[in-house]
């Protein structure tokens, strides 16, 4: 489209190009209006169907809940999109690092499993760590609960 505009500017036919673009834009606006009317008709038909099945009030409340969820999702998308590009780049870098670490761990998995197969005592280390973490959490929960008694 841009190359057509540049070509028309060079040849002096930019006026006809813009006139054609206005007509096409007008047709796109009409098409968007018809698409919106179609969507509204489909939503109305869905509401009528749900109102017949569940009743008018539950159907209206359901529609309100769906629209509210869509507003919240859109709001979250706006918050994510408004983040500075540097923050988004940092997040992307962290995801890439995590992905590379996961691939490295998976590629070393046969070596690790072979080592564990030869020395079964290596299984004790993760088991002891998990048990210690569980005991630490249980003691912390007990201390928190005993303060309020």
C-alpha positions in Angstrom: 0.0 0.0 0.0 2.8 2.4 0.8 4.7 1.5 -2.4 1.5 2.3 -4.3 1.2 5.7 -2.6 4.8 6.5 -3.4 4.4 5.5 -7.0 1.2 7.5 -7.4 2.9 10.6 -5.8 5.8 10.3 -8.3 3.5 9.9 -11.3 1.1 12.6 -10.1 -1.9 10.4 -9.7 -2.1 10.8 -5.9 -5.6 12.4 -6.1 -7.1 9.4 -7.7 -5.3 7.2 -5.2 -6.8 9.1 -2.2 -10.3 9.2 -3.8 -10.1 5.4 -4.2 -8.9 5.0 -0.6 -11.8 7.1 0.7 -14.3 4.9 -1.1 -12.5 1.8 0.2 -12.5 3.3 3.7 -16.2 4.1 3.5 -16.9 0.5 2.5 -14.8 -0.8 5.4 -16.8 1.4 7.8 -20.1 0.1 6.4 -18.8 -3.5 6.7 -17.7 -2.9 10.3 -21.2 -1.5 11.1 -22.8 -4.6 9.6 -20.4 -6.9 11.5 -21.3 -5.0 14.7 -25.0 -5.4 14.0 -24.5 -9.1 13.3 -22.7 -9.5 16.6 -25.3 -7.6 18.5 -28.1 -9.8 16.9 -26.2 -12.9 17.9 -25.8 -11.7 21.5 -29.5 -10.8 21.6 -30.4 -14.3 20.3 -28.2 -15.9 22.9 -29.8 -13.8 25.6 -33.3 -14.7 24.5 -32.3 -18.4 24.4 -30.8 -18.2 27.9 -33.8 -16.3 29.2 -36.1 -19.0 28.0 -34.0 -21.7 29.5 -33.0 -20.1 32.8 -35.2 -17.1 33.2 -34.7 -13.4 32.4 -32.9 -12.4 35.7 -30.3 -15.2 35.8 -29.6 -14.7 32.1 -29.1 -10.9 32.6 -26.9 -11.6 35.6 -24.9 -14.1 33.6 -24.4 -11.6 30.8 -23.3 -9.0 33.3 -20.8 -11.3 34.9 -19.4 -12.3 31.5 -19.0 -8.6 30.5 -17.4 -7.8 33.9 -14.9 -10.6 33.4 -14.1 -9.3 29.9 -13.6 -5.8 31.3 -11.2 -7.1 34.0 -9.2 -9.2 31.4 -9.0 -6.1 29.1 -7.9 -4.0 32.1 -5.1 -6.5 32.9 -4.1 -6.5 29.2 -3.9 -2.7 29.3 -1.7 -2.8 32.4 0.6 -5.3 30.7 0.8 -3.2 27.5 1.5 0.0 29.4 4.6 -1.4 31.1 7.8 0.3 29.9 9.6 -1.5 27.1 12.6 -2.1 29.3 10.4 -4.0 31.8 8.9 -6.1 29.1 12.4 -6.8 27.7 13.5 -7.8 31.2 10.5 -10.1 31.6 11.3 -11.6 28.1 14.9 -12.1 29.2 13.9 -13.9 32.4 11.5 -16.2 30.4 14.3 -17.0 27.9 16.8 -17.7 30.8 14.2 -20.0 32.4 13.6 -21.8 29.1 17.3 -22.3 28.5 17.8 -23.6 32.1 14.9 -26.0 31.6 16.4 -27.2 28.3 19.8 -27.6 29.9 18.3 -29.6 32.8 16.3 -31.8 30.5 19.4 -32.5 28.3 21.4 -33.5 31.4 18.6 -35.7 32.8 20.0 -38.9 31.3 23.4 -38.2 32.9 21.8 -37.5 36.2 19.6 -40.6 36.1 22.6 -42.7 35.1 24.5 -41.4 38.1 21.6 -42.0 40.4 21.2 -45.5 39.0 24.9 -46.3 39.9 24.7 -44.6 43.4 21.3 -45.0 45.0 22.4 -43.0 48.0 22.1 -39.8 45.9 18.3 -40.2 46.2 18.7 -39.4 49.9 19.7 -35.8 49.4 16.5 -34.6 47.7 14.4 -36.7 50.2 16.2 -35.2 53.2 15.8 -31.7 51.7 12.1 -32.2 51.1 11.5 -33.6 54.5 13.5 -30.7 56.2 11.5 -28.2 54.2 8.2 -29.9 55.3 9.2 -29.9 58.9 10.3 -26.2 58.7 6.9 -25.3 57.2 5.0 -27.4 59.9 7.0 -25.7 62.7 6.3 -22.3 61.2 2.5 -23.0 60.9 2.5 -24.3 64.5 4.1 -21.2 65.8 1.7 -19.0 63.8 -1.3 -20.9 65.1 -0.1 -21.0 68.7 0.3 -17.2 68.9 -3.5 -16.6 68.5 -4.6 -19.1 71.2 
